[in-house]
Amino acid sequence: MARPRPIGEDDRRQVAALHSQGLSRNEIARTTGRSGRTVSRIAAELGLSFERTGATTAATEARKVDAAARRAQLQGDALVAAQRLLGQMFAPTKVFNFGGKENDYNEQQHDEPPFRDKQAIASAIQALSQTALKLAEYDQATSAGGADVDLWLDAMGA
């Protein structure tokens, strides 16, 4: 087994310089041709750390903000769609079908959609409204703190 080469001042300077550039331990190890363990040992001697808590925290917060924006957009879109469907429930409509021996096309204009279609529209409105409400409740729970998120998840049956 080959003996490891001793750590010299050049190694320490190189690790310090690469660390100051923001390179990770593994990137420094690849660049210097040293093992990750050796780079960690040199960094510890120099009082350097590869802890990225600040960067991780900032990235996590950015993802949370992006997710909140997407939820807000989805909530607004769901309410707009529900509003459009509500307008269709009482609007003039064309009812059509294909049928008979020759599979003929038939259509009729009505003042409002048939009852069965109104039921389907009402179900869609309800689903969209519940989605918007759940998104709002989730955002309210997450803005208050982690314990409320657990309560919200329990209430949703998750």
C-alpha positions as CSV (number, residue, x, y, z in Angstrom):
1,M,0.0,0.0,0.0
2,A,1.4,3.4,-1.0
3,R,2.1,5.8,1.8
4,P,0.2,9.0,1.7
5,R,2.2,12.1,0.8
6,P,2.7,14.5,3.6
7,I,0.6,17.6,3.9
8,G,2.6,20.7,3.0
9,E,2.1,24.4,3.2
10,D,1.2,24.5,-0.5
11,D,-1.6,22.1,0.3
12,R,-2.8,24.3,3.1
13,R,-2.7,27.5,0.9
14,Q,-4.5,25.8,-1.9
15,V,-7.2,24.4,0.3
16,A,-7.7,27.9,1.9
17,A,-7.8,29.6,-1.5
18,L,-10.3,27.2,-3.0
19,H,-12.4,27.3,0.2
20,S,-12.5,31.1,-0.1
21,Q,-13.9,30.7,-3.6
22,G,-16.8,28.7,-2.2
23,L,-15.8,25.3,-3.5
24,S,-17.2,22.3,-1.6
25,R,-14.9,19.8,0.1
26,N,-15.3,17.3,-2.7
27,E,-14.6,19.9,-5.4
28,I,-11.4,20.9,-3.5
29,A,-10.4,17.2,-3.2
30,R,-10.8,16.7,-6.9
31,T,-8.9,19.9,-7.7
32,T,-6.0,19.2,-5.4
33,G,-5.8,15.4,-5.9
34,R,-6.3,14.8,-2.2
35,S,-8.9,12.7,-0.5
36,G,-12.0,14.4,1.0
37,R,-10.8,13.2,4.4
38,T,-7.4,15.0,3.9
39,V,-9.1,18.2,2.8
40,S,-11.4,18.0,5.8
41,R,-8.3,17.6,8.1
42,I,-6.6,20.6,6.5
43,A,-9.7,22.7,6.7
44,A,-10.1,21.8,10.4
45,E,-6.5,22.8,11.1
46,L,-7.1,26.1,9.4
47,G,-10.4,26.7,11.2
48,L,-12.4,26.5,8.0
49,S,-15.9,24.9,7.8
50,F,-17.8,23.4,4.9
51,E,-21.1,24.0,6.7
52,R,-23.6,25.5,4.3
53,T,-26.5,26.2,6.7
54,G,-26.9,29.8,5.6
55,A,-27.0,28.8,1.9
56,T,-29.3,25.9,2.6
57,T,-31.6,28.1,4.7
58,A,-31.8,30.7,2.0
59,A,-32.5,28.1,-0.7
60,T,-35.2,26.5,1.4
61,E,-36.9,29.9,2.1
62,A,-36.8,30.7,-1.6
63,R,-38.5,27.4,-2.4
64,K,-41.2,28.1,0.2
65,V,-41.8,31.6,-1.3
66,D,-42.0,30.1,-4.8
67,A,-44.4,27.4,-3.6
68,A,-46.6,30.0,-1.8
69,A,-46.8,32.0,-5.0
70,R,-47.8,28.9,-7.0
71,R,-50.5,28.1,-4.4
72,A,-51.8,31.6,-4.6
73,Q,-51.9,31.5,-8.4
74,L,-53.7,28.1,-8.3
75,Q,-56.1,29.4,-5.7
76,G,-57.0,32.4,-7.9
77,D,-57.3,30.3,-11.0
78,A,-59.6,27.8,-9.2
79,L,-61.9,30.7,-8.1
80,V,-61.9,32.2,-11.6
81,A,-62.8,28.8,-13.1
82,A,-65.6,28.3,-10.5
83,Q,-67.0,31.7,-11.4
84,R,-67.0,30.9,-15.1
85,L,-68.8,27.6,-14.5
86,L,-71.4,29.4,-12.3
87,G,-72.1,31.6,-15.3
88,Q,-72.6,28.6,-17.5
89,M,-75.1,27.1,-15.1
90,F,-77.8,29.6,-16.1
91,A,-76.7,30.5,-19.7
92,P,-78.4,29.5,-22.9
93,T,-77.0,26.2,-24.1
94,K,-77.0,23.9,-27.1
95,V,-77.9,20.3,-26.3
96,F,-77.0,17.7,-28.9
97,N,-76.7,14.0,-29.4
98,F,-76.2,11.3,-32.0
99,G,-78.7,8.5,-32.2
100,G,-81.1,6.4,-34.1
101,K,-80.5,3.7,-36.7
102,E,-78.5,6.1,-38.9
103,N,-76.7,7.7,-35.9
104,D,-78.2,11.1,-36.8
105,Y,-77.0,14.3,-35.3
106,N,-79.7,16.3,-33.4
107,E,-79.4,19.6,-31.5
108,Q,-81.7,21.9,-29.6
109,Q,-81.2,25.3,-28.0
110,H,-82.3,25.7,-24.4
111,D,-82.5,28.7,-22.1
112,E,-80.4,26.8,-19.5
113,P,-78.5,23.5,-19.4
114,P,-80.5,20.4,-18.5
115,F,-80.7,19.5,-14.8
116,R,-78.1,16.6,-15.2
117,D,-75.6,19.0,-16.7
118,K,-76.3,21.6,-13.9
119,Q,-75.5,18.8,-11.4
120,A,-72.1,18.2,-13.1
121,I,-71.4,21.9,-13.2
122,A,-72.3,22.3,-9.5
123,S,-70.0,19.4,-8.6
124,A,-67.1,21.0,-10.6
125,I,-67.8,24.4,-8.9
126,Q,-67.7,22.7,-5.5
127,A,-64.4,20.9,-6.2
128,L,-62.8,24.1,-7.4
129,S,-64.1,26.1,-4.4
130,Q,-62.9,23.4,-2.0
131,T,-59.5,23.4,-3.6
132,A,-59.2,27.2,-3.2
133,L,-60.4,27.0,0.4
134,K,-57.9,24.2,1.3
135,L,-55.0,26.2,-0.3
136,A,-56.0,29.3,1.7
137,E,-56.3,27.2,5.0
138,Y,-52.9,25.6,4.3
139,D,-51.2,29.0,3.7
140,Q,-52.8,30.4,6.9
141,A,-51.6,27.3,8.9
142,T,-48.1,27.5,7.5
143,S,-47.8,31.3,8.1
144,A,-48.7,30.7,11.8
145,G,-46.1,28.0,12.4
146,G,-45.3,24.3,12.2
147,A,-47.8,23.1,14.8
148,D,-50.7,24.5,12.9
149,V,-49.5,22.6,9.8
150,D,-49.7,19.3,11.7
151,L,-53.3,20.2,12.8
152,W,-54.2,21.1,9.3
153,L,-52.9,17.9,7.9
154,D,-54.8,15.9,10.6
155,A,-58.0,17.8,9.7
156,M,-57.5,17.0,6.0
157,G,-57.0,13.3,6.8
158,A,-53.4,13.3,5.5
